[in-house]
Amino acid sequence: MEELRQRGREVIREKYAKTYNFLIPDGDLVIIHNLRNFCQQNGLNVCHMRSVNAGRIKSHRGWRKPETC
């Protein structure tokens, strides 16, 4: 039963996950789907990355939001 619940949670997380664009420290563009999972896998703070995306802070560990013209 717990396994079924876990799969259901994963489906819901994936359904509502958003896509983000960031510049990695060496300047390449990266498209990220599901920011929370990406941050957990790469040792980044999800709250700080969301703040970078919103423009509240400039960068987090070298990751920054691409400038739009």
mmCIF file as Biopython writes it, N, C-alpha, C and O atoms, coordinates in Angstrom:
data_model
#
loop_
_atom_site.group_PDB
_atom_site.id
_atom_site.type_symbol
_atom_site.label_atom_id
_atom_site.label_alt_id
_atom_site.label_comp_id
_atom_site.label_asym_id
_atom_site.label_entity_id
_atom_site.label_seq_id
_atom_site.pdbx_PDB_ins_code
_atom_site.Cartn_x
_atom_site.Cartn_y
_atom_site.Cartn_z
_atom_site.occupancy
_atom_site.B_iso_or_equiv
_atom_site.auth_seq_id
_atom_site.auth_asym_id
_atom_site.pdbx_PDB_model_num
ATOM 1   N N  . MET A ? 1  ? 0.825  -1.194 0.000   1.0 0.0 1  A 1 
ATOM 2   C CA . MET A ? 1  ? 0.000  0.000  0.000   1.0 0.0 1  A 1 
ATOM 3   C C  . MET A ? 1  ? 0.871  1.262  0.000   1.0 0.0 1  A 1 
ATOM 4   O O  . MET A ? 1  ? 0.584  2.225  -0.711  1.0 0.0 1  A 1 
ATOM 5   N N  . GLU A ? 2  ? 1.935  1.243  0.803   1.0 0.0 2  A 1 
ATOM 6   C CA . GLU A ? 2  ? 2.816  2.413  0.874   1.0 0.0 2  A 1 
ATOM 7   C C  . GLU A ? 2  ? 3.509  2.661  -0.473  1.0 0.0 2  A 1 
ATOM 8   O O  . GLU A ? 2  ? 3.713  3.806  -0.876  1.0 0.0 2  A 1 
ATOM 9   N N  . GLU A ? 3  ? 3.863  1.579  -1.154  1.0 0.0 3  A 1 
ATOM 10  C CA . GLU A ? 3  ? 4.493  1.714  -2.472  1.0 0.0 3  A 1 
ATOM 11  C C  . GLU A ? 3  ? 3.547  2.392  -3.464  1.0 0.0 3  A 1 
ATOM 12  O O  . GLU A ? 3  ? 3.983  3.214  -4.271  1.0 0.0 3  A 1 
ATOM 13  N N  . LEU A ? 4  ? 2.288  2.061  -3.412  1.0 0.0 4  A 1 
ATOM 14  C CA . LEU A ? 4  ? 1.287  2.670  -4.281  1.0 0.0 4  A 1 
ATOM 15  C C  . LEU A ? 4  ? 1.152  4.160  -3.982  1.0 0.0 4  A 1 
ATOM 16  O O  . LEU A ? 4  ? 1.066  4.974  -4.902  1.0 0.0 4  A 1 
ATOM 17  N N  . ARG A ? 5  ? 1.133  4.518  -2.699  1.0 0.0 5  A 1 
ATOM 18  C CA . ARG A ? 5  ? 1.069  5.931  -2.306  1.0 0.0 5  A 1 
ATOM 19  C C  . ARG A ? 5  ? 2.274  6.706  -2.819  1.0 0.0 5  A 1 
ATOM 20  O O  . ARG A ? 5  ? 2.147  7.826  -3.315  1.0 0.0 5  A 1 
ATOM 21  N N  . GLN A ? 6  ? 3.450  6.088  -2.690  1.0 0.0 6  A 1 
ATOM 22  C CA . GLN A ? 6  ? 4.682  6.743  -3.127  1.0 0.0 6  A 1 
ATOM 23  C C  . GLN A ? 6  ? 4.658  6.997  -4.630  1.0 0.0 6  A 1 
ATOM 24  O O  . GLN A ? 6  ? 5.040  8.075  -5.084  1.0 0.0 6  A 1 
ATOM 25  N N  . ARG A ? 7  ? 4.210  6.010  -5.401  1.0 0.0 7  A 1 
ATOM 26  C CA . ARG A ? 7  ? 4.116  6.208  -6.855  1.0 0.0 7  A 1 
ATOM 27  C C  . ARG A ? 7  ? 3.121  7.307  -7.199  1.0 0.0 7  A 1 
ATOM 28  O O  . ARG A ? 7  ? 3.350  8.089  -8.121  1.0 0.0 7  A 1 
ATOM 29  N N  . GLY A ? 8  ? 2.021  7.370  -6.463  1.0 0.0 8  A 1 
ATOM 30  C CA . GLY A ? 8  ? 1.026  8.424  -6.668  1.0 0.0 8  A 1 
ATOM 31  C C  . GLY A ? 8  ? 1.609  9.805  -6.389  1.0 0.0 8  A 1 
ATOM 32  O O  . GLY A ? 8  ? 1.340  10.755 -7.124  1.0 0.0 8  A 1 
ATOM 33  N N  . ARG A ? 9  ? 2.405  9.918  -5.331  1.0 0.0 9  A 1 
ATOM 34  C CA . ARG A ? 9  ? 3.052  11.197 -5.011  1.0 0.0 9  A 1 
ATOM 35  C C  . ARG A ? 9  ? 4.015  11.608 -6.110  1.0 0.0 9  A 1 
ATOM 36  O O  . ARG A ? 9  ? 4.073  12.780 -6.482  1.0 0.0 9  A 1 
ATOM 37  N N  . GLU A ? 10 ? 4.772  10.648 -6.633  1.0 0.0 10 A 1 
ATOM 38  C CA . GLU A ? 10 ? 5.718  10.948 -7.701  1.0 0.0 10 A 1 
ATOM 39  C C  . GLU A ? 10 ? 5.004  11.432 -8.957  1.0 0.0 10 A 1 
ATOM 40  O O  . GLU A ? 10 ? 5.478  12.353 -9.623  1.0 0.0 10 A 1 
ATOM 41  N N  . VAL A ? 11 ? 3.879  10.824 -9.282  1.0 0.0 11 A 1 
ATOM 42  C CA . VAL A ? 11 ? 3.102  11.238 -10.449 1.0 0.0 11 A 1 
ATOM 43  C C  . VAL A ? 11 ? 2.608  12.664 -10.276 1.0 0.0 11 A 1 
ATOM 44  O O  . VAL A ? 11 ? 2.666  13.462 -11.212 1.0 0.0 11 A 1 
ATOM 45  N N  . ILE A ? 12 ? 2.125  12.987 -9.089  1.0 0.0 12 A 1 
ATOM 46  C CA . ILE A ? 12 ? 1.625  14.338 -8.816  1.0 0.0 12 A 1 
ATOM 47  C C  . ILE A ? 12 ? 2.762  15.347 -8.874  1.0 0.0 12 A 1 
ATOM 48  O O  . ILE A ? 12 ? 2.600  16.420 -9.455  1.0 0.0 12 A 1 
ATOM 49  N N  . ARG A ? 13 ? 3.919  15.024 -8.280  1.0 0.0 13 A 1 
ATOM 50  C CA . ARG A ? 13 ? 5.072  15.926 -8.327  1.0 0.0 13 A 1 
ATOM 51  C C  . ARG A ? 13 ? 5.487  16.209 -9.756  1.0 0.0 13 A 1 
ATOM 52  O O  . ARG A ? 13 ? 5.763  17.353 -10.115 1.0 0.0 13 A 1 
ATOM 53  N N  . GLU A ? 14 ? 5.529  15.177 -10.562 1.0 0.0 14 A 1 
ATOM 54  C CA . GLU A ? 14 ? 5.939  15.339 -11.959 1.0 0.0 14 A 1 
ATOM 55  C C  . GLU A ? 14 ? 4.905  16.149 -12.748 1.0 0.0 14 A 1 
ATOM 56  O O  . GLU A ? 14 ? 5.260  16.943 -13.619 1.0 0.0 14 A 1 
ATOM 57  N N  . LYS A ? 15 ? 3.650  15.942 -12.439 1.0 0.0 15 A 1 
ATOM 58  C CA . LYS A ? 15 ? 2.583  16.657 -13.150 1.0 0.0 15 A 1 
ATOM 59  C C  . LYS A ? 15 ? 2.672  18.159 -12.917 1.0 0.0 15 A 1 
ATOM 60  O O  . LYS A ? 15 ? 2.456  18.941 -13.843 1.0 0.0 15 A 1 
ATOM 61  N N  . TYR A ? 16 ? 2.984  18.571 -11.702 1.0 0.0 16 A 1 
ATOM 62  C CA . TYR A ? 16 ? 3.001  19.991 -11.365 1.0 0.0 16 A 1 
ATOM 63  C C  . TYR A ? 16 ? 4.396  20.617 -11.408 1.0 0.0 16 A 1 
ATOM 64  O O  . TYR A ? 16 ? 4.540  21.802 -11.110 1.0 0.0 16 A 1 
ATOM 65  N N  . ALA A ? 17 ? 5.418  19.854 -11.768 1.0 0.0 17 A 1 
ATOM 66  C CA . ALA A ? 17 ? 6.776  20.390 -11.852 1.0 0.0 17 A 1 
ATOM 67  C C  . ALA A ? 17 ? 6.860  21.415 -12.977 1.0 0.0 17 A 1 
ATOM 68  O O  . ALA A ? 17 ? 6.226  21.261 -14.021 1.0 0.0 17 A 1 
ATOM 69  N N  . LYS A ? 18 ? 7.648  22.461 -12.754 1.0 0.0 18 A 1 
ATOM 70  C CA . LYS A ? 18 ? 7.823  23.523 -13.737 1.0 0.0 18 A 1 
ATOM 71  C C  . LYS A ? 18 ? 9.188  23.403 -14.399 1.0 0.0 18 A 1 
ATOM 72  O O  . LYS A ? 18 ? 10.061 22.672 -13.929 1.0 0.0 18 A 1 
ATOM 73  N N  . THR A ? 19 ? 9.355  24.122 -15.483 1.0 0.0 19 A 1 
ATOM 74  C CA . THR A ? 19 ? 10.616 24.137 -16.215 1.0 0.0 19 A 1 
ATOM 75  C C  . THR A ? 19 ? 11.283 25.488 -16.019 1.0 0.0 19 A 1 
ATOM 76  O O  . THR A ? 19 ? 10.634 26.530 -16.108 1.0 0.0 19 A 1 
ATOM 77  N N  . TYR A ? 20 ? 12.586 25.464 -15.753 1.0 0.0 20 A 1 
ATOM 78  C CA . TYR A ? 20 ? 13.369 26.675 -15.474 1.0 0.0 20 A 1 
ATOM 79  C C  . TYR A ? 20 ? 14.578 26.729 -16.392 1.0 0.0 20 A 1 
ATOM 80  O O  . TYR A ? 20 ? 15.087 25.694 -16.823 1.0 0.0 20 A 1 
ATOM 81  N N  . ASN A ? 21 ? 15.034 27.938 -16.689 1.0 0.0 21 A 1 
ATOM 82  C CA . ASN A ? 21 ? 16.272 28.159 -17.443 1.0 0.0 21 A 1 
ATOM 83  C C  . ASN A ? 21 ? 17.276 28.830 -16.522 1.0 0.0 21 A 1 
ATOM 84  O O  . ASN A ? 21 ? 16.964 29.829 -15.875 1.0 0.0 21 A 1 
ATOM 85  N N  . PHE A ? 22 ? 18.490 28.274 -16.464 1.0 0.0 22 A 1 
ATOM 86  C CA . PHE A ? 22 ? 19.568 28.857 -15.665 1.0 0.0 22 A 1 
ATOM 87  C C  . PHE A ? 22 ? 20.864 28.818 -16.454 1.0 0.0 22 A 1 
ATOM 88  O O  . PHE A ? 22 ? 21.038 28.002 -17.359 1.0 0.0 22 A 1 
ATOM 89  N N  . LEU A ? 23 ? 21.765 29.714 -16.094 1.0 0.0 23 A 1 
ATOM 90  C CA . LEU A ? 23 ? 23.125 29.674 -16.618 1.0 0.0 23 A 1 
ATOM 91  C C  . LEU A ? 23 ? 23.999 29.035 -15.562 1.0 0.0 23 A 1 
ATOM 92  O O  . LEU A ? 23 ? 24.009 29.465 -14.408 1.0 0.0 23 A 1 
ATOM 93  N N  . ILE A ? 24 ? 24.744 27.997 -15.961 1.0 0.0 24 A 1 
ATOM 94  C CA . ILE A ? 24 ? 25.654 27.352 -15.025 1.0 0.0 24 A 1 
ATOM 95  C C  . ILE A ? 24 ? 26.895 28.222 -14.869 1.0 0.0 24 A 1 
ATOM 96  O O  . ILE A ? 24 ? 27.097 29.133 -15.672 1.0 0.0 24 A 1 
ATOM 97  N N  . PRO A ? 25 ? 27.730 27.976 -13.871 1.0 0.0 25 A 1 
ATOM 98  C CA . PRO A ? 25 ? 28.881 28.839 -13.617 1.0 0.0 25 A 1 
ATOM 99  C C  . PRO A ? 25 ? 29.790 29.093 -14.823 1.0 0.0 25 A 1 
ATOM 100 O O  . PRO A ? 25 ? 30.383 30.167 -14.911 1.0 0.0 25 A 1 
ATOM 101 N N  . ASP A ? 26 ? 29.920 28.136 -15.759 1.0 0.0 26 A 1 
ATOM 102 C CA . ASP A ? 26 ? 30.768 28.408 -16.917 1.0 0.0 26 A 1 
ATOM 103 C C  . ASP A ? 26 ? 30.024 29.055 -18.075 1.0 0.0 26 A 1 
ATOM 104 O O  . ASP A ? 26 ? 30.590 29.198 -19.159 1.0 0.0 26 A 1 
ATOM 105 N N  . GLY A ? 27 ? 28.755 29.456 -17.873 1.0 0.0 27 A 1 
ATOM 106 C CA . GLY A ? 27 ? 28.034 30.265 -18.844 1.0 0.0 27 A 1 
ATOM 107 C C  . GLY A ? 27 ? 27.102 29.531 -19.784 1.0 0.0 27 A 1 
ATOM 108 O O  . GLY A ? 27 ? 26.427 30.174 -20.588 1.0 0.0 27 A 1 
ATOM 109 N N  . ASP A ? 28 ? 27.036 28.202 -19.715 1.0 0.0 28 A 1 
ATOM 110 C CA . ASP A ? 28 ? 26.140 27.444 -20.590 1.0 0.0 28 A 1 
ATOM 111 C C  . ASP A ? 28 ? 24.713 27.483 -20.062 1.0 0.0 28 A 1 
ATOM 112 O O  . ASP A ? 28 ? 24.491 27.522 -18.852 1.0 0.0 28 A 1 
ATOM 113 N N  . LEU A ? 29 ? 23.750 27.471 -20.972 1.0 0.0 29 A 1 
ATOM 114 C CA . LEU A ? 29 ? 22.336 27.475 -20.615 1.0 0.0 29 A 1 
ATOM 115 C C  . LEU A ? 29 ? 21.884 26.053 -20.302 1.0 0.0 29 A 1 
ATOM 116 O O  . LEU A ? 29 ? 22.189 25.117 -21.040 1.0 0.0 29 A 1 
ATOM 117 N N  . VAL A ? 30 ? 21.153 25.903 -19.201 1.0 0.0 30 A 1 
ATOM 118 C CA . VAL A ? 30 ? 20.618 24.607 -18.793 1.0 0.0 30 A 1 
ATOM 119 C C  . VAL A ? 30 ? 19.122 24.760 -18.583 1.0 0.0 30 A 1 
ATOM 120 O O  . VAL A ? 30 ? 18.666 25.699 -17.931 1.0 0.0 30 A 1 
ATOM 121 N N  . ILE A ? 31 ? 18.361 23.825 -19.144 1.0 0.0 31 A 1 
ATOM 122 C CA . ILE A ? 31 ? 16.912 23.800 -18.955 1.0 0.0 31 A 1 
ATOM 123 C C  . ILE A ? 31 ? 16.623 22.713 -17.923 1.0 0.0 31 A 1 
ATOM 124 O O  . ILE A ? 31 ? 17.005 21.556 -18.098 1.0 0.0 31 A 1 
ATOM 125 N N  . ILE A ? 32 ? 15.945 23.103 -16.850 1.0 0.0 32 A 1 
ATOM 126 C CA . ILE A ? 32 ? 15.703 22.201 -15.727 1.0 0.0 32 A 1 
ATOM 127 C C  . ILE A ? 32 ? 14.201 21.980 -15.570 1.0 0.0 32 A 1 
ATOM 128 O O  . ILE A ? 32 ? 13.430 22.936 -15.481 1.0 0.0 32 A 1 
ATOM 129 N N  . HIS A ? 33 ? 13.797 20.726 -15.538 1.0 0.0 33 A 1 
ATOM 130 C CA . HIS A ? 33 ? 12.412 20.378 -15.237 1.0 0.0 33 A 1 
ATOM 131 C C  . HIS A ? 33 ? 12.409 19.730 -13.856 1.0 0.0 33 A 1 
ATOM 132 O O  . HIS A ? 33 ? 13.144 18.771 -13.618 1.0 0.0 33 A 1 
ATOM 133 N N  . ASN A ? 34 ? 11.615 20.231 -12.978 1.0 0.0 34 A 1 
ATOM 134 C CA . ASN A ? 34 ? 11.525 19.783 -11.584 1.0 0.0 34 A 1 
ATOM 135 C C  . ASN A ? 34 ? 12.745 20.275 -10.802 1.0 0.0 34 A 1 
ATOM 136 O O  . ASN A ? 34 ? 13.704 19.536 -10.576 1.0 0.0 34 A 1 
ATOM 137 N N  . LEU A ? 35 ? 12.679 21.516 -10.405 1.0 0.0 35 A 1 
ATOM 138 C CA . LEU A ? 35 ? 13.785 22.189 -9.738  1.0 0.0 35 A 1 
ATOM 139 C C  . LEU A ? 35 ? 14.167 21.519 -8.418  1.0 0.0 35 A 1 
ATOM 140 O O  . LEU A ? 35 ? 15.352 21.422 -8.099  1.0 0.0 35 A 1 
ATOM 141 N N  . ARG A ? 36 ? 13.197 21.064 -7.663  1.0 0.0 36 A 1 
ATOM 142 C CA . ARG A ? 36 ? 13.484 20.449 -6.367  1.0 0.0 36 A 1 
ATOM 143 C C  . ARG A ? 36 ? 14.374 19.210 -6.527  1.0 0.0 36 A 1 
ATOM 144 O O  . ARG A ? 36 ? 15.379 19.078 -5.829  1.0 0.0 36 A 1 
ATOM 145 N N  . ASN A ? 37 ? 14.016 18.320 -7.425  1.0 0.0 37 A 1 
ATOM 146 C CA . ASN A ? 37 ? 14.835 17.117 -7.641  1.0 0.0 37 A 1 
ATOM 147 C C  . ASN A ? 37 ? 16.218 17.479 -8.145  1.0 0.0 37 A 1 
ATOM 148 O O  . ASN A ? 37 ? 17.212 16.904 -7.701  1.0 0.0 37 A 1 
ATOM 149 N N  . PHE A ? 38 ? 16.290 18.434 -9.075  1.0 0.0 38 A 1 
ATOM 150 C CA . PHE A ? 38 ? 17.584 18.849 -9.616  1.0 0.0 38 A 1 
ATOM 151 C C  . PHE A ? 38 ? 18.488 19.382 -8.510  1.0 0.0 38 A 1 
ATOM 152 O O  . PHE A ? 38 ? 19.669 19.041 -8.457  1.0 0.0 38 A 1 
ATOM 153 N N  . CYS A ? 39 ? 17.946 20.210 -7.634  1.0 0.0 39 A 1 
ATOM 154 C CA . CYS A ? 39 ? 18.742 20.792 -6.553  1.0 0.0 39 A 1 
ATOM 155 C C  . CYS A ? 39 ? 19.218 19.715 -5.578  1.0 0.0 39 A 1 
ATOM 156 O O  . CYS A ? 39 ? 20.360 19.759 -5.122  1.0 0.0 39 A 1 
ATOM 157 N N  . GLN A ? 40 ? 18.366 18.763 -5.259  1.0 0.0 40 A 1 
ATOM 158 C CA . GLN A ? 40 ? 18.768 17.676 -4.367  1.0 0.0 40 A 1 
ATOM 159 C C  . GLN A ? 40 ? 19.897 16.856 -4.968  1.0 0.0 40 A 1 
ATOM 160 O O  . GLN A ? 40 ? 20.813 16.449 -4.254  1.0 0.0 40 A 1 
ATOM 161 N N  . GLN A ? 41 ? 19.845 16.607 -6.272  1.0 0.0 41 A 1 
ATOM 162 C CA . GLN A ? 41 ? 20.864 15.798 -6.933  1.0 0.0 41 A 1 
ATOM 163 C C  . GLN A ? 41 ? 22.184 16.540 -7.091  1.0 0.0 41 A 1 
ATOM 164 O O  . GLN A ? 41 ? 23.236 15.909 -7.193  1.0 0.0 41 A 1 
ATOM 165 N N  . ASN A ? 42 ? 22.145 17.892 -7.113  1.0 0.0 42 A 1 
ATOM 166 C CA . ASN A ? 42 ? 23.346 18.670 -7.394  1.0 0.0 42 A 1 
ATOM 167 C C  . ASN A ? 42 ? 23.830 19.524 -6.234  1.0 0.0 42 A 1 
ATOM 168 O O  . ASN A ? 42 ? 24.685 20.389 -6.423  1.0 0.0 42 A 1 
ATOM 169 N N  . GLY A ? 43 ? 23.299 19.299 -5.040  1.0 0.0 43 A 1 
ATOM 170 C CA . GLY A ? 43 ? 23.774 19.994 -3.850  1.0 0.0 43 A 1 
ATOM 171 C C  . GLY A ? 43 ? 23.475 21.486 -3.845  1.0 0.0 43 A 1 
ATOM 172 O O  . GLY A ? 43 ? 24.268 22.272 -3.327  1.0 0.0 43 A 1 
ATOM 173 N N  . LEU A ? 44 ? 22.348 21.886 -4.410  1.0 0.0 44 A 1 
ATOM 174 C CA . LEU A ? 44 ? 21.946 23.288 -4.424  1.0 0.0 44 A 1 
ATOM 175 C C  . LEU A ? 44 ? 20.753 23.488 -3.503  1.0 0.0 44 A 1 
ATOM 176 O O  . LEU A ? 44 ? 20.024 22.543 -3.201  1.0 0.0 44 A 1 
ATOM 177 N N  . ASN A ? 45 ? 20.561 24.710 -3.065  1.0 0.0 45 A 1 
ATOM 178 C CA . ASN A ? 45 ? 19.444 25.044 -2.197  1.0 0.0 45 A 1 
ATOM 179 C C  . ASN A ? 45 ? 18.275 25.487 -3.065  1.0 0.0 45 A 1 
ATOM 180 O O  . ASN A ? 45 ? 18.381 26.472 -3.795  1.0 0.0 45 A 1 
ATOM 181 N N  . VAL A ? 46 ? 17.158 24.764 -2.989  1.0 0.0 46 A 1 
ATOM 182 C CA . VAL A ? 46 ? 16.016 25.041 -3.852  1.0 0.0 46 A 1 
ATOM 183 C C  . VAL A ? 46 ? 15.427 26.433 -3.591  1.0 0.0 46 A 1 
ATOM 184 O O  . VAL A ? 46 ? 14.989 27.093 -4.533  1.0 0.0 46 A 1 
ATOM 185 N N  . CYS A ? 47 ? 15.408 26.886 -2.350  1.0 0.0 47 A 1 
ATOM 186 C CA . CYS A ? 47 ? 14.881 28.217 -2.030  1.0 0.0 47 A 1 
ATOM 187 C C  . CYS A ? 47 ? 15.741 29.309 -2.658  1.0 0.0 47 A 1 
ATOM 188 O O  . CYS A ? 47 ? 15.218 30.297 -3.173  1.0 0.0 47 A 1 
ATOM 189 N N  . HIS A ? 48 ? 17.048 29.130 -2.615  1.0 0.0 48 A 1 
ATOM 190 C CA . HIS A ? 48 ? 17.941 30.114 -3.226  1.0 0.0 48 A 1 
ATOM 191 C C  . HIS A ? 48 ? 17.801 30.111 -4.746  1.0 0.0 48 A 1 
ATOM 192 O O  . HIS A ? 48 ? 17.839 31.168 -5.375  1.0 0.0 48 A 1 
ATOM 193 N N  . MET A ? 49 ? 17.641 28.940 -5.333  1.0 0.0 49 A 1 
ATOM 194 C CA . MET A ? 49 ? 17.480 28.865 -6.786  1.0 0.0 49 A 1 
ATOM 195 C C  . MET A ? 49 ? 16.167 29.503 -7.222  1.0 0.0 49 A 1 
ATOM 196 O O  . MET A ? 49 ? 16.105 30.128 -8.281  1.0 0.0 49 A 1 
ATOM 197 N N  . ARG A ? 50 ? 15.140 29.355 -6.434  1.0 0.0 50 A 1 
ATOM 198 C CA . ARG A ? 50 ? 13.870 30.023 -6.753  1.0 0.0 50 A 1 
ATOM 199 C C  . ARG A ? 50 ? 14.022 31.538 -6.628  1.0 0.0 50 A 1 
ATOM 200 O O  . ARG A ? 50 ? 13.439 32.287 -7.411  1.0 0.0 50 A 1 
ATOM 201 N N  . SER A ? 51 ? 14.795 31.984 -5.657  1.0 0.0 51 A 1 
ATOM 202 C CA . SER A ? 51 ? 15.051 33.414 -5.507  1.0 0.0 51 A 1 
ATOM 203 C C  . SER A ? 51 ? 15.851 33.961 -6.684  1.0 0.0 51 A 1 
ATOM 204 O O  . SER A ? 51 ? 15.611 35.083 -7.131  1.0 0.0 51 A 1 
ATOM 205 N N  . VAL A ? 52 ? 16.794 33.181 -7.184  1.0 0.0 52 A 1 
ATOM 206 C CA . VAL A ? 52 ? 17.542 33.582 -8.381  1.0 0.0 52 A 1 
ATOM 207 C C  . VAL A ? 52 ? 16.581 33.710 -9.553  1.0 0.0 52 A 1 
ATOM 208 O O  . VAL A ? 52 ? 16.636 34.688 -10.298 1.0 0.0 52 A 1 
ATOM 209 N N  . ASN A ? 53 ? 15.717 32.745 -9.717  1.0 0.0 53 A 1 
ATOM 210 C CA . ASN A ? 53 ? 14.756 32.772 -10.818 1.0 0.0 53 A 1 
ATOM 211 C C  . ASN A ? 53 ? 13.819 33.972 -10.724 1.0 0.0 53 A 1 
ATOM 212 O O  . ASN A ? 53 ? 13.462 34.563 -11.743 1.0 0.0 53 A 1 
ATOM 213 N N  . ALA A ? 54 ? 13.424 34.330 -9.521  1.0 0.0 54 A 1 
ATOM 214 C CA . ALA A ? 54 ? 12.513 35.458 -9.317  1.0 0.0 54 A 1 
ATOM 215 C C  . ALA A ? 54 ? 13.231 36.804 -9.398  1.0 0.0 54 A 1 
ATOM 216 O O  . ALA A ? 54 ? 12.586 37.847 -9.500  1.0 0.0 54 A 1 
ATOM 217 N N  . GLY A ? 55 ? 14.561 36.783 -9.354  1.0 0.0 55 A 1 
ATOM 218 C CA . GLY A ? 55 ? 15.321 38.026 -9.434  1.0 0.0 55 A 1 
ATOM 219 C C  . GLY A ? 55 ? 15.596 38.677 -8.090  1.0 0.0 55 A 1 
ATOM 220 O O  . GLY A ? 55 ? 16.093 39.803 -8.044  1.0 0.0 55 A 1 
ATOM 221 N N  . ARG A ? 56 ? 15.284 37.995 -6.998  1.0 0.0 56 A 1 
ATOM 222 C CA . ARG A ? 56 ? 15.529 38.562 -5.674  1.0 0.0 56 A 1 
ATOM 223 C C  . ARG A ? 56 ? 17.003 38.528 -5.311  1.0 0.0 56 A 1 
ATOM 224 O O  . ARG A ? 56 ? 17.484 39.396 -4.583  1.0 0.0 56 A 1 
ATOM 225 N N  . ILE A ? 57 ? 17.730 37.527 -5.815  1.0 0.0 57 A 1 
ATOM 226 C CA . ILE A ? 57 ? 19.179 37.479 -5.634  1.0 0.0 57 A 1 
ATOM 227 C C  . ILE A ? 57 ? 19.815 37.228 -7.002  1.0 0.0 57 A 1 
ATOM 228 O O  . ILE A ? 57 ? 19.180 36.668 -7.896  1.0 0.0 57 A 1 
ATOM 229 N N  . LYS A ? 58 ? 21.070 37.645 -7.154  1.0 0.0 58 A 1 
ATOM 230 C CA . LYS A ? 58 ? 21.749 37.555 -8.458  1.0 0.0 58 A 1 
ATOM 231 C C  . LYS A ? 58 ? 22.186 36.142 -8.809  1.0 0.0 58 A 1 
ATOM 232 O O  . LYS A ? 58 ? 22.024 35.708 -9.950  1.0 0.0 58 A 1 
ATOM 233 N N  . SER A ? 59 ? 22.744 35.412 -7.830  1.0 0.0 59 A 1 
ATOM 234 C CA . SER A ? 59 ? 23.246 34.076 -8.136  1.0 0.0 59 A 1 
ATOM 235 C C  . SER A ? 59 ? 23.284 33.213 -6.880  1.0 0.0 59 A 1 
ATOM 236 O O  . SER A ? 59 ? 23.206 33.706 -5.754  1.0 0.0 59 A 1 
ATOM 237 N N  . HIS A ? 60 ? 23.406 31.914 -7.111  1.0 0.0 60 A 1 
ATOM 238 C CA . HIS A ? 60 ? 23.571 30.936 -6.033  1.0 0.0 60 A 1 
ATOM 239 C C  . HIS A ? 60 ? 24.623 29.945 -6.500  1.0 0.0 60 A 1 
ATOM 240 O O  . HIS A ? 60 ? 24.402 29.188 -7.445  1.0 0.0 60 A 1 
ATOM 241 N N  . ARG A ? 61 ? 25.774 29.959 -5.827  1.0 0.0 61 A 1 
ATOM 242 C CA . ARG A ? 61 ? 26.904 29.086 -6.164  1.0 0.0 61 A 1 
ATOM 243 C C  . ARG A ? 61 ? 27.275 29.182 -7.649  1.0 0.0 61 A 1 
ATOM 244 O O  . ARG A ? 61 ? 27.653 28.188 -8.268  1.0 0.0 61 A 1 
ATOM 245 N N  . GLY A ? 62 ? 27.164 30.374 -8.202  1.0 0.0 62 A 1 
ATOM 246 C CA . GLY A ? 62 ? 27.540 30.606 -9.594  1.0 0.0 62 A 1 
ATOM 247 C C  . GLY A ? 62 ? 26.402 30.424 -10.587 1.0 0.0 62 A 1 
ATOM 248 O O  . GLY A ? 62 ? 26.519 30.839 -11.740 1.0 0.0 62 A 1 
ATOM 249 N N  . TRP A ? 63 ? 25.324 29.821 -10.167 1.0 0.0 63 A 1 
ATOM 250 C CA . TRP A ? 63 ? 24.157 29.643 -11.041 1.0 0.0 63 A 1 
ATOM 251 C C  . TRP A ? 63 ? 23.394 30.960 -11.077 1.0 0.0 63 A 1 
ATOM 252 O O  . TRP A ? 63 ? 23.177 31.579 -10.035 1.0 0.0 63 A 1 
ATOM 253 N N  . ARG A ? 64 ? 22.988 31.390 -12.260 1.0 0.0 64 A 1 
ATOM 254 C CA . ARG A ? 64 ? 22.240 32.641 -12.377 1.0 0.0 64 A 1 
ATOM 255 C C  . ARG A ? 64 ? 21.169 32.537 -13.451 1.0 0.0 64 A 1 
ATOM 256 O O  . ARG A ? 64 ? 21.149 31.598 -14.246 1.0 0.0 64 A 1 
ATOM 257 N N  . LYS A ? 65 ? 20.291 33.513 -13.456 1.0 0.0 65 A 1 
ATOM 258 C CA . LYS A ? 65 ? 19.208 33.556 -14.415 1.0 0.0 65 A 1 
ATOM 259 C C  . LYS A ? 65 ? 19.709 34.193 -15.708 1.0 0.0 65 A 1 
ATOM 260 O O  . LYS A ? 65 ? 20.418 35.198 -15.656 1.0 0.0 65 A 1 
ATOM 261 N N  . PRO A ? 66 ? 19.359 33.635 -16.862 1.0 0.0 66 A 1 
ATOM 262 C CA . PRO A ? 66 ? 19.817 34.244 -18.114 1.0 0.0 66 A 1 
ATOM 263 C C  . PRO A ? 66 ? 19.182 35.617 -18.305 1.0 0.0 66 A 1 
ATOM 264 O O  . PRO A ? 66 ? 18.027 35.832 -17.938 1.0 0.0 66 A 1 
ATOM 265 N N  . GLU A ? 67 ? 19.931 36.527 -18.873 1.0 0.0 67 A 1 
ATOM 266 C CA . GLU A ? 67 ? 19.401 37.862 -19.146 1.0 0.0 67 A 1 
ATOM 267 C C  . GLU A ? 67 ? 18.567 37.794 -20.425 1.0 0.0 67 A 1 
ATOM 268 O O  . GLU A ? 67 ? 18.969 37.178 -21.412 1.0 0.0 67 A 1 
ATOM 269 N N  . THR A ? 68 ? 17.414 38.430 -20.390 1.0 0.0 68 A 1 
ATOM 270 C CA . THR A ? 68 ? 16.555 38.468 -21.566 1.0 0.0 68 A 1 
ATOM 271 C C  . THR A ? 68 ? 16.626 39.855 -22.182 1.0 0.0 68 A 1 
ATOM 272 O O  . THR A ? 68 ? 16.671 40.860 -21.473 1.0 0.0 68 A 1 
ATOM 273 N N  . CYS A ? 69 ? 16.637 39.901 -23.484 1.0 0.0 69 A 1 
ATOM 274 C CA . CYS A ? 69 ? 16.730 41.184 -24.186 1.0 0.0 69 A 1 
ATOM 275 C C  . CYS A ? 69 ? 15.399 41.563 -24.766 1.0 0.0 69 A 1 
ATOM 276 O O  . CYS A ? 69 ? 15.277 42.614 -25.396 1.0 0.0 69 A 1 
#
